[in-house]
Amino acid sequence: KKKALQTRIDKELKSMIKDMLQSRDFEDETDMEPQAREALVKAAKEVCYTRQYYDVSKDEVIYLPSVVKTIVNNSLFEKADELYHEEEHEEFPEEYSMGLRKVAFARMAEEGLDYDDSDGEEEEVAFATMMQLSQTVDQPAPSTNGSKKKQNKPSVLKDKR
């Protein structure tokens, strides 16, 4: 799973960097500075797809946060900046963070996603899935001997917001 996630991160970043370099802002550049690219890839592997949820309605595991989400909320660049500093450089180049943010916002628009400044990745998990999880969980089987024992109330998961 970890290898598959790293491959997914590499593929998404490579595609986004390619789109950024093809934009008008980067028409004179053919590639990203190697140290910046390395810091960005290392950072992505530390901050992207670090949480997982099981979607019972689709019978699949959903990994969060996405590369796009970490670019939009700036957490990817914060980590990349730390790693870039370790290599004796000043700051992660702003032109790359600005260029990749433009690509990320464009991709969100294409997918019909709204940008929410909160860090609520939980909202990315379908509401219907959460409702399924909150259904009665501990409901005891009905008694067959006719006795009227006190029934336990079903437990319900509650949102603690």
N, C-alpha and C positions, 0 to 999 in steps of 0.2 A: 504493500500500500504506500509506504513512504517513497519508494522509488517512482511509483506511478504519479504521486503528487509532485515530486521534484521535476519529473518530465513535463507535467502539466504546467507548472510554474515557468519552466524554461521556455516552453512553446508559447505561452501567453506573453511573456516578457519580450521574447524575440519578435513576435508579431507587432507588439506595441512600439518597440524601438524602431522597427522597420517603418511603420506608419509615421512615426515622429520624424524620422530622417527624410521621408519623402514629402514632408510638408514644406511650405514656402519659407518658413523660419529657418530651415536647415538645408537649403538648396546648395550651399557651398560645402557641406560636410557629407562624407560617404559612410562614416562609421562613428560610433560613440567612442569617447576616450576610454581606453582599456581599463584604467583604474576605476573609473566611474561605473563602467559596465559590471566589473567584478564586484564592487561594493553593492550595487543594486541587486545583482543575482543572489549574493550572500544574504542580504537583508530580506529579500523576498522569501527565501527558504526558511527564515526565522519567524517572519510575521504573517505569511499567507497560509491559509488553510490549516490553521493550528487548532481549530475547534471543530467538532463534528456532532451532528444530530442525526438520529434515525427517523426517516419519514415513513411511518407505517402505511400511509395511503399509497405510496409509490414503491414500498419495500426497497428503499435505498438509503445509503448514508450520504448526507449532505455535509460538505466541508466548507467552513467559513473562517475568516473573511477572504474574499476573492482578491486577486491581484488588483482589479479595477477599484474595489472598495478601499484597499490600503493606499492606493495612489490618491484617490479623492479625499480621504480623511487625513492624508499626509503622514500616516504612521510608517509607511514604507520609506519615505525620504528621511524621516527622523532617524531610523535605524541605519540607512545607507550613509547618512552624514556621520554617525558614530564610527562606522567601519572605514569610511574615507579618511577620517581624522587619524585613525590608527596607522594609516599608510603615509603619514607625514605630509598630508595635503591640508589645505585650508578648509574649505567647505565643499560639500557636494555641489557640483555646478548647477546654478539656478536655472540656466537655460534648459537643462535636461528635465528638471522637475516640472518646470512650466510646460515644456513640450509634451511630456507624458501625461500631465493633467489634462491638457487639451484633448489628447487621444482618448483618455479614460472617460471624460465627459461626453465626447462624441459617441463612444460605444454605449454608454448608459442611455443616451438619447435614442440610439438605434434600437436598443432592446426595450425601450419604453419604461426604463427605470427612473425613479425620482431620486434626487440626492437628498439625503436626510443627514444633517450635520451631527445628529446624535450618534453615539457609538453603539446603537442597538441592533447588532447583527441578528438578535433573536427575532426581529421583525421580518428577516429574510425567510424564516421558517414559516411555512404556510399556517394560517390561522386554523384551518380545518384539521391539520395534524395535531396542533395543540389541543383543540377541542376533543379529538379522539383520545388523546392521552389523559384528558381530564375527566373522562367518563368514569362511571363507578368502577373501581378496581377490585375492591375486597368484598364484593357482595357474596355472602355465603350461599351455598346450595340450599334449596328449600328442604325443610324437614319432611321425612317420609313417615315418621312414626306418629304423626298427629299431635304431638305435644307442642305447646305454645311457649317455646323458649324465647328469651329476649334476643332479638336479631341485632347484630352489629350494624351501625350505620355505615354506608359505603364511604370510603375516603375519596376526597376530590383534591386534585392538585390546584393550588391557587397561585395566581400571579402576584408577586410581592412588590409590585411597583408602587 
